[in-house]
Amino acid sequence: MKAVKLSGPKQLEPVDIEAPEPDGKHVIIKVSACGICGSDLHYWHSGLGMGGVPDLIMGHEFAGTVIDPGNRADLAAGDRVTALPLDPCGLCAACRAGHVNICLKALKRSIPGNNSAGAFAESLKLRPDMVRKLPDSINDVEAAMIEPTAVALHAVRAAGIGPGDSVMISGGGPIGLLCAAWAKISGAAYIALTEISAFRKSFASDNGDADEIFDPANPDFGSQIMKKTGGGFDAAIETSAADAGINLALMMLKPKGRLVLAGINAHTQAVLTIVAAAREITQKSVMAYLPEEFDTAIDYIKQNRINVEKLVTNTTDLAGLDTAFERLASGESEEIKIVCKTGI
């Protein structure tokens, strides 16, 4: 089958590899669509997958149709499905406590698109209990957005956002925009999104759920926010993983405010801990999502309570993945989310 592997830093290589064979256990699907995630861009830059895995076939935000149902008696060939790209051990302290998204043995287990073969390929083998049937009302592109939608839901829940809260979201990429959507659903009274990109600011204004969009470089930003919020935000979700974004979020929070770090940065960062300490800010970090949150994302997309397709600004195919990654990494393209369509 055809696939695209990461063969080095910023190098994607079309390859022909053996298709997964039925084994009576795993579900095998024909991939229909797969989104390009921010973590994929991190892997692309380094040339290695999670834990330093070489020659990775990326892609963990996907949809497809069942080729072989494995041990899932409720599935049949041709069923449309997606899956959680998780492989919790079920035995470690985190798993036993119900935190399967942060399984302590994750690096040694098979996580599709991160340290084992993912969905930038024609077919994919999946852990059966992670597979979810798709409602007919969710198309393949929407299905490729379920995974990032669940990521954003997990972040919003970690921030404890509820009715009446004022919320700052740092970063206008897919996760930031989805966090704004979930914050609105959760009853936030005021949502401000900060973004430095002119295109992303305009896109968020036209297509997002934030009440206002701000350029954090504006010297009047701080004074404007303090007036609008009566002294700062109740909660902030930082999705950019940039030092400036984290520190700005800290400074814009009320005393006893809540900060959630939803972005990922592999490098040491300079954070103003004096601000966090002086205001007794509660800081949390988040990773992925729980299975229940993934299922909630499916349900809300099914009900049209959250519009994810509007965030997809372009599509490509396996042959165009290299160009798509270059566009997304350039910082100059007018893209929010690109989905790779395979076999459609």
C-alpha positions in Angstrom: 0.0 0.0 0.0 1.0 3.6 -0.4 2.1 5.7 2.6 4.2 8.7 3.4 7.0 8.4 6.0 9.1 10.9 7.8 12.6 10.1 6.6 14.5 13.0 8.1 14.1 16.6 9.3 11.5 18.3 7.0 11.6 15.2 4.7 8.5 13.3 3.8 9.0 10.3 1.5 6.4 8.4 -0.5 6.8 4.7 0.2 5.2 1.4 -0.7 4.8 -0.8 2.4 3.0 -4.0 3.4 -0.6 -3.5 4.2 -1.7 -4.7 7.7 -3.0 -8.3 7.7 -6.1 -9.4 9.6 -5.1 -11.1 12.9 -8.6 -11.7 14.5 -8.0 -8.9 17.0 -7.1 -5.5 15.5 -9.5 -3.5 13.4 -8.1 -2.7 10.0 -9.5 0.3 8.2 -9.1 2.0 4.8 -8.2 5.6 5.6 -10.5 8.2 4.2 -9.2 11.4 5.8 -6.5 12.5 8.2 -5.7 16.0 9.6 -2.3 17.5 10.0 -1.7 18.3 13.7 0.7 20.7 15.4 2.5 17.7 16.9 3.0 16.4 13.3 4.8 19.6 12.5 7.0 19.2 15.6 7.9 15.7 14.3 8.4 17.0 10.8 10.9 19.6 12.0 12.9 17.1 14.1 12.6 14.2 11.6 11.7 11.9 14.5 8.5 10.7 16.0 7.5 10.6 19.7 10.4 9.2 21.8 12.8 9.5 18.9 11.2 7.0 16.6 12.7 7.1 13.0 10.8 6.6 9.7 7.5 7.3 11.3 4.3 7.3 9.3 2.5 10.2 11.0 -1.2 10.9 11.2 -3.5 10.5 14.2 -6.6 12.6 13.4 -8.4 10.3 11.0 -11.5 8.6 9.7 -11.9 5.5 7.5 -14.0 2.5 6.6 -13.6 -1.0 8.1 -11.7 -3.6 6.0 -11.6 -6.2 8.8 -13.4 -5.8 12.1 -11.0 -8.0 14.1 -12.6 -9.0 17.4 -15.3 -6.3 17.3 -18.5 -8.2 16.7 -20.4 -4.9 16.5 -18.4 -3.8 13.4 -18.6 -5.0 9.8 -16.7 -4.3 6.6 -17.7 -1.0 5.2 -18.6 0.6 8.5 -17.3 4.2 8.9 -15.2 4.7 11.9 -12.6 6.8 13.7 -10.4 5.9 16.7 -8.7 7.3 19.7 -4.9 7.2 19.0 -4.2 6.0 22.5 -2.8 2.7 23.8 -3.1 2.8 27.6 -1.6 -0.1 29.5 -4.4 -0.2 32.1 -2.0 -1.2 34.8 0.1 1.8 35.7 -0.8 4.3 38.5 -2.2 6.8 36.0 -4.4 4.2 34.2 -5.6 2.7 37.4 -6.7 6.2 38.5 -8.6 6.7 35.3 -6.1 9.0 33.6 -5.5 6.8 30.6 -4.5 9.8 28.5 -1.2 10.1 30.5 -0.4 6.4 30.8 3.1 6.1 32.3 4.1 3.5 29.8 3.0 5.5 26.7 6.4 5.8 25.2 6.8 2.1 25.2 3.4 1.4 23.7 2.0 1.7 20.2 0.3 5.1 19.6 -0.7 5.5 16.0 0.9 8.4 14.2 3.1 9.2 17.1 5.4 6.3 17.7 3.8 3.7 15.4 2.3 3.6 11.9 -0.4 6.3 11.5 -3.0 7.4 9.0 -0.9 9.1 6.3 -1.3 5.7 4.5 -4.0 3.8 2.6 -4.8 1.5 5.5 -4.3 1.3 9.3 -4.4 -1.3 12.1 -6.1 -0.1 15.3 -6.5 -1.3 18.8 -10.2 -2.6 18.8 -11.4 -0.9 22.0 -10.3 2.5 20.8 -12.4 2.3 17.6 -15.6 4.3 17.4 -18.4 4.0 14.8 -19.2 7.3 13.1 -22.8 8.6 12.7 -23.9 9.1 9.1 -24.3 12.8 9.8 -20.5 13.3 10.3 -18.6 13.4 7.1 -15.0 12.3 6.7 -13.5 15.8 7.0 -15.5 16.5 10.2 -14.4 13.1 11.5 -10.8 14.1 11.1 -11.5 17.0 13.4 -12.9 14.9 16.3 -9.5 14.3 17.8 -8.5 18.0 18.1 -12.0 18.8 19.3 -11.5 16.4 22.2 -8.1 18.0 22.9 -9.8 21.4 23.3 -12.6 20.0 25.4 -10.1 18.5 27.8 -8.3 21.9 28.1 -11.5 23.8 28.8 -12.6 21.3 31.4 -9.2 21.5 33.1 -9.7 25.3 33.3 -12.9 24.8 35.1 -14.8 27.2 32.8 -18.4 27.7 33.7 -21.2 30.3 33.4 -20.2 33.9 33.9 -16.4 33.3 33.5 -14.2 35.6 31.6 -11.7 33.6 29.5 -8.5 34.5 27.6 -7.3 32.1 24.9 -3.8 32.6 23.6 -3.3 31.5 20.0 -5.7 31.4 17.1 -4.8 28.0 15.6 -7.2 25.0 15.5 -6.9 24.2 19.2 -7.3 27.9 20.3 -10.4 28.3 18.1 -11.9 25.0 19.4 -11.2 26.0 23.0 -13.2 29.2 22.3 -16.1 27.1 21.0 -16.1 24.9 24.1 -15.7 27.9 26.4 -18.8 29.4 24.8 -20.7 26.1 25.1 -19.6 26.0 28.8 -21.2 29.3 29.5 -18.3 31.8 29.5 -19.6 35.3 29.6 -16.6 36.9 27.8 -14.0 35.2 25.6 -11.0 37.1 24.3 -8.6 35.5 21.8 -5.1 36.8 21.3 -3.2 36.2 18.0 -0.3 37.9 16.3 -1.0 36.6 12.7 -3.1 39.1 10.7 -4.7 36.2 8.8 -5.5 34.2 11.9 -7.0 37.3 13.6 -9.2 37.9 10.6 -10.2 34.2 10.4 -11.0 34.1 14.1 -13.1 37.2 13.8 -15.1 35.8 10.9 -15.3 32.1 11.9 -14.5 31.8 15.6 -16.5 31.9 18.9 -14.5 34.5 20.7 -16.2 37.8 21.6 -13.1 39.8 20.7 -9.8 39.3 19.0 -6.7 41.1 20.2 -3.1 41.6 19.0 -1.1 40.9 22.1 1.7 43.2 20.8 -0.7 46.2 21.1 0.7 48.3 24.0 -2.9 49.2 25.0 -3.9 45.5 25.3 -3.4 45.2 29.0 -5.3 48.4 29.9 -8.1 47.5 27.6 -8.5 44.0 29.1 -8.4 45.3 32.7 -11.3 47.6 32.0 -13.3 45.1 30.1 -12.9 42.3 32.7 -12.8 44.4 35.8 -9.3 43.4 36.8 -8.4 40.4 34.6 -9.6 37.1 33.4 -10.9 34.3 35.5 -9.2 31.7 33.3 -6.7 31.5 30.5 -5.9 28.7 28.1 -2.5 29.0 26.5 -2.2 27.1 23.1 0.8 28.8 21.5 3.5 27.2 23.8 5.5 30.5 23.4 7.2 32.2 26.3 5.5 35.4 25.5 2.0 33.8 25.3 2.4 32.1 28.7 3.7 35.2 30.4 1.0 37.4 29.0 -1.6 34.9 30.1 -0.2 35.0 33.7 -0.3 38.8 33.7 -3.8 39.0 32.4 -5.3 36.8 35.1 -7.1 37.9 38.2 -5.6 37.0 41.6 -6.4 33.3 42.1 -7.0 32.9 38.4 -6.6 29.6 36.5 -4.0 29.0 33.8 -4.1 25.9 31.5 -1.0 25.1 29.4 -2.4 23.4 26.3 0.5 24.0 24.0 3.6 21.8 23.8 7.2 23.0 23.6 10.1 20.6 23.8 12.5 23.4 24.9 13.2 25.0 28.2 11.1 28.1 28.6 11.4 31.4 30.6 8.2 31.9 32.6 7.5 34.7 35.1 6.9 32.6 38.2 7.0 35.7 40.3 3.7 36.7 38.7 2.2 33.3 39.2 3.3 33.3 42.9 2.2 36.9 43.7 -1.3 36.2 42.4 -1.5 32.6 43.5 -2.4 31.5 40.0 -3.5 27.9 39.7 -1.5 26.3 36.8 -2.4 23.1 35.0 -1.0 21.3 32.1 -3.0 19.0 29.8 -2.3 16.1 27.5 -4.8 14.7 25.0 -8.2 13.7 26.4 -10.1 11.0 28.1 -12.2 8.5 26.1 -15.4 10.1 27.4 -14.3 13.4 26.1 -13.6 11.9 22.7 -17.1 10.5 22.7 -18.5 13.9 23.8 -16.8 15.5 20.8 -18.4 13.0 18.5 -21.8 13.7 20.0 -21.5 17.5 19.8 -20.3 17.4 16.2 -23.2 15.0 15.4 -25.7 17.5 16.9 -24.1 20.4 15.1 -23.5 22.0 18.4 -19.9 22.7 17.4 -18.9 23.5 13.8 -15.5 22.0 13.0 -15.6 21.9 9.2 -15.3 25.7 9.0 -11.8 25.4 10.5 -10.6 23.3 7.6 -9.1 25.8 5.1 -7.6 23.3 2.7 -7.4 19.6 1.7 -4.6 17.6 0.0 -3.8 14.0 -0.8 -0.8 11.8 0.1 1.2 13.2 -2.9 0.6 16.7 -1.7 1.5 16.2 2.0 5.1 17.5 1.6 3.8 20.8 0.2 1.1 21.0 2.8 3.6 20.7 5.7 5.8 23.3 4.1 2.8 25.7 3.9 1.8 25.2 7.5 5.4 25.5 8.8 6.1 28.7 6.8 4.1 30.9 9.1 3.0 32.9 6.1 0.3 30.7 4.5 -3.4 31.4 5.0 -4.2 28.1 6.5 -5.8 27.0 9.8 -6.3 23.2 9.2 -5.3 21.0 6.3 -6.9 17.6 6.0 -5.4 14.8 3.8 -8.0 12.9 1.9 -7.0 9.3 1.0 -9.1 7.1 -1.2 -12.0 9.5 -1.5 
